[in-house]
Amino acid sequence: MKTALLGYGVVGSGVHTLTKAQPEHGVTIARMLVRRDIEAIRAIATRDFNEIVSDPSIETVVEVMGGEEPALSYVKAALRAKKNVVTANKLMLSLHYAELISLARENGAHLAFSAAVGGGIPWLTNLLRVARVDSVESLGGIMNGTTNFILTAMQQGGADFAETLAEAQRLGYAEADPTADIDGLDVRAKLALSCDAAFSQMADAAAVPALGIRHITAADVALFRQLGLTCRLIGKAERTEAGVAAYVEPTLFAADAPEAGVNGTGNVISFRCTGLGAQSFFGLGAGQSPTASAVMQDLIDTSAGTTAFDLARCNGAFIPDASSARHAYYLRTAAALPVGLAVRPLGKTPAGNACITKPLPVSALHALVQDCLAVGGSAFAAGLA
Ligand SMILES: NC(=O)c1ccc[n+]([C@@H]2O[C@H](COP(=O)([O-])OP(=O)(O)OC[C@H]3O[C@@H](n4cnc5c(N)ncnc54)[C@H](OP(=O)(O)O)[C@@H]3O)[C@@H](O)[C@H]2O)c1
């Protein structure tokens, strides 16, 4: 299968290496879109996407450039040209899922994206398979290695957030602009894609409320340790009477919970189904080899015409709702809280008073944190699992 690669970065170079090392799969990288001269691939490189999209011998395009544009325009043009697309780009997919799967359907092309959630963990493919025969009741877990690295290091070392983020950047675990990771937006995109797969409907990613870890302090983490709890950033979706509740927020786990034992850049993602019960997938959610291996799996399946991404099943759209899910929270803020909200005071920290709240709808708590940030300058909340 003659294939073109868009982007020769961490994932792209990994995919190129894998296709060369495993010629038995019959996937050949024939063209490569780059934006600078790279000697190792000069013979097949181009800076002009038109050379790829207008080449009838190219059957499949692998998009591993990242970002929304021009990746989106290139992917749409490739699908219109009836080329299959394999991508790892969760941001682009989560924002334009409906349009992209419609285009793929109309043009009889495959659109596969195993690597977009969980890196090398075979999460989406298994979720899609189970959703064919069972009803998914809930799904979620640790879907972002950068924030898990930061939270683990703060728990184990006692350092503050800024210092730990700088260390993660120095080690290459966090990007120069960490916004998407630390504000929960990366998890939100992955959660929306997981909802698409599990509930066979397209979730509006922008409607999923996301609280990140930007405002966590060493004093918060010291209190969690005293309580015997471990903080992790979680994406969660669950069926409720009102539809599907989906949200991203820091969550506190007891020491014996699987999430509490997942340290560093590890991921653990689980689903619970009516018939099958619960299954969890644990492993490396990012990195060159795991991600390239997931892209390679999609290429092999695309070549055989058998990807798990059965686009015909996904019909209709839904707006995830976060008002029908509710639980108690750890809340620390310098702002005054509504009377009766705190059921267990935890004392003063340098950045405000901490407490455990009564059970609250997720949407209400997220709105309260935004209000506290607006008036008090700092606030951090984490749900009690
Ligand atoms: N890295 C991971 O572990 C991982 C895991 C799961 C999913 N992903 C997803 O995979 C995608 C790629 O990630 P990555 O880590 O490989 O990123 P990366 O290392 O930054 O590589 C992106 C590559 O695309 C190239 N590029 C960007 N815009 C381009 C354009 N307009 N024309 C031509 N080339 C262009 C960049 O060129 P320059 O080198 O010239 O900048 C770079 O080589 C992203 O969507 C990411 O979210 C990554």
The ligand as a Gaussian input file, in Angstrom:
#p B3LYP/6-31G(d) Opt

LIG

0 1
 N        4.377000      12.239000      20.499000
 C        3.495000      11.396000      21.038000
 O        3.821000      10.630000      21.938000
 C        2.078000      11.370000      20.547000
 C        1.183000      10.432000      21.112000
 C       -0.136000      10.360000      20.625000
 C       -0.534000      11.246000      19.639000
 N        0.358000      12.164000      19.145000
 C       -0.123000      13.074000      18.105000
 O        0.646000      12.858000      16.929000
 C        0.776000      14.075000      16.215000
 C        2.261000      14.349000      15.965000
 O        2.929000      14.449000      17.207000
 P        4.526000      14.486000      17.293000
 O        4.853000      14.288000      18.733000
 O        5.131000      13.617000      16.281000
 O        4.794000      16.016000      16.925000
 P        6.168000      16.652000      16.419000
 O        7.327000      15.881000      16.902000
 O        6.091000      18.115000      16.735000
 O        6.111000      16.444000      14.839000
 C        5.274000      17.142000      13.989000
 C        5.986000      17.224000      12.659000
 O        5.105000      17.794000      11.723000
 C        5.804000      18.760000      11.011000
 N        4.881000      19.770000      10.518000
 C        4.072000      20.576000      11.250000
 N        3.377000      21.383000      10.438000
 C        3.753000      21.075000       9.183000
 C        3.402000      21.556000       7.902000
 N        2.518000      22.555000       7.766000
 N        3.974000      20.999000       6.812000
 C        4.875000      20.011000       6.950000
 N        5.266000      19.497000       8.124000
 C        4.698000      20.032000       9.228000
 C        6.810000      19.345000      11.966000
 O        7.848000      19.933000      11.222000
 P        9.130000      20.652000      11.897000
 O       10.000000      19.524000      12.348000
 O        9.680000      21.432000      10.770000
 O        8.588000      21.478000      13.028000
 C        7.240000      18.102000      12.724000
 O        8.300000      17.457000      12.079000
 C        0.068000      15.138000      17.055000
 O       -1.250000      15.289000      16.594000
 C        0.062000      14.535000      18.445000
 O       -1.013000      15.012000      19.228000
 C        1.639000      12.239000      19.568000

